[in-house]
């Protein structure tokens, strides 16, 4: 029953996102902006389904689970195998020195870390790095997997541990997944007669939403691999379209639980809102890192006049 729901939700998201992209390309600016805003939320659906498949709970069998994740990855677009490796690595590195975007270490430049935070998470460049790096993989797999890119370029952009893991994947399989993802995007572009402004606007607004969400659900939380996340308060429609992704602490504590069961496992107290954490990142920028094991820093979530 849950697998059938996932396939139906994926099919509905294909139609809904295609409609948004068409409207963004074929309507006046105000219609394009409305369509792009809708796309920003609706394109979270396939991402959330890919996330389910990453944890092996998207479908009942490994083969169908892979296919679901592969198809959902086409809409992002990315390689499912790359996303799986990166996300499982996140569960291992969460809130450690190798994965902090709200804090900076004594050996790090605060300016550089703020560039990562504001440019990557808050201005949406984090999402753009993924399809662009996939283009590099498609055109030059040896370059992507080279020591120069893995040990020099990726760390400078804040993705060192991730790219190091991705470079170990079987290149043939990853290449085919990336190629099929871009082929899907090309078919959608051709079938809907999309325009560059409409496509770019839609994906930039999606990038703003998606890139922020990837760290709003962790920022200022406890420096703990498992408990370093939030169950965020958001509007019901936003939570539904993200398939309960905002219940991120529940997910980190129970990564093998499907999205349909996360509400029953989420904390009912000490839930900051999405906007509370989001604006705190703009307001504070990166802060000196507390030691591993430090509790959540609630003082950074409050405006200055409300801080104790």
C-alpha positions, 0 to 999 in steps of 0.5 A: 500500500505504501509503495503504491502511494509512493508511485502515485505521488511520483506520477502526480509530481511529474505532471504537476512540475511539468505544468509549472515549468510550462506556465513559467515559460509561456505566461507573463512575468507574474504568472511565471513567478507564481508558477516558479514558486509552486515548482519550488514546493512541488519539486520537493516531492520527487526529492523526498521520494528519492530520499526514501529510496536512499534509505531503502524504504521507497518500495518493497523490493531492492529492484523497485526501490532502486527504480523509484529512486532513479526516476525521482533523481531524474527530476532533481536532476542527479544520479541516484547512486551519488545521492545515496552515497552522499546522504548516507555519508551525511548521516555519519558526519552530521554535526561533526567537524567535517559537516558544519555550515552554521559554525566555523572551527578555529583553523577556518576562515569565518569569511569563507565559511560565511560565503558557503553559508550565504551563497550555498545555503541561503542564495541557492548555490548549493543546489546548482553545484549538484547538476553542474558537478553532474555535467562535469561527471558526464563530460569528464569522469576521470577529471571528476575522480582525479586527485586534483578535483577530489583533494583541491577543488571539492574541499575549497567549495565545502564538499571535500568528504562528499566528493571523496566518497563519490569518486569511489563509486563505479563510474559506468553506473553513475555515468548512465544515471547522470546521462539518463537524468539529463536525457529526461530533462531534455525530453521535458524541455522539448515536449513542453517547449520551455524557455531558458528564463522560465526554466532558470527562474523555476529552478532558482526559486526551487534552489532557494527553498531546497538549499535552505531546507538542507541546513535549516533542519540542522542549524544550531542543533546539538552537536550530536551525530544522531540528535543534531537535527530539528523537528521543524514547525511548518504549515501542513501543506508545506510539510505534506509536499516535503513528505514530512521531511521537516520532521528531521530529528525523527528521521535521524533517530529512525532513518529506516522509518518511512515518511508516513510514520514520521509524524508519530515519532516527532517531538511535540515540544521544543520545535522551532519553526522553519522561519525561526531557524531560517532568519536566524541564519541570515541574522547571525551568520556562522558562529565559533563552533562549540565542542562536539557534544554541546547542546542545541544553541537556542540563544541564536534562534532568538532575535537580539532583543529577546536573547538572555 
